[in-house]
């Protein structure tokens, strides 16, 4: 409410009307006007709709467990929907137009397709994938892939170590390729020496040794004709093989959202328009 008042004051001073959406907190307990069982501040929301220099053009909330199928979480999500609908009803009863309404995040779209608000908010849905069960069966294909290049190829003898800490030591003659990507680009360092595999020439090859700031090393002993400049796929598809965001996230003991947002600004983005 304090922010809305300050915004309205600045808008009045500038002789403009500012359009805004109101966030209501139905259970995420992060930001927004609280509209839960223990505190239902509908009066604050109605005051915002009545402001002269602020025009409320929409209202929204956010699911916290729409990806879960446990009985408790299903009930919690259902109650979030009930609270949101109650807010919409009270706004309309007070004579205001709610504006556009939006509630569904990615799993809200997938698991609650029968909700008919005005907007949906897919984020992870189009950037990555996941193995969490969903109630629908969409034919979606992730739009993001991540690639780097081989910078050097060398053969090391048995007993020779690779990278900082010498945590990997070759048990046999090993062909090692260095790759132009590291943890400063967003590859989780925790993947070091876990056997996590990336793709080269359509073949799955493991990361060996500690991942460095700007580089990592892979065992390419089973891959023929590896050359400097060859493309290594860390997320995406080569031939019939695929490395998913989900596989990397699980190996790093995190979630897809963190894996994707860790890809740093220095990694060049190439956008391809299709259709």
Secondary structure, 3 states (H helix, E strand, C coil): CHHHHHHHHHHHHCCCCEEEEEEEECCCCCCCEEECCCCECHHHHHHHHHCCCEEEEEEECCCCCCCCCCHHHHHHHHHHHHHHHHHHHHHHHCCCCCCEEECCCHHHHHHCCCCCCCECCCCHHHHCCCCCCCCCCCCCCCCCCEEEEEEEEEEECCCCEECHHHCEECCCCEEEEEECCCCCCCCCHHHCCCCCEEEECCEEEEEECCCCCCCEEEECCCCCCCCCCCEEEEEEEECCEEECHHHHHHHCCCCHHHHHHCCCCCCCCCCCCCC
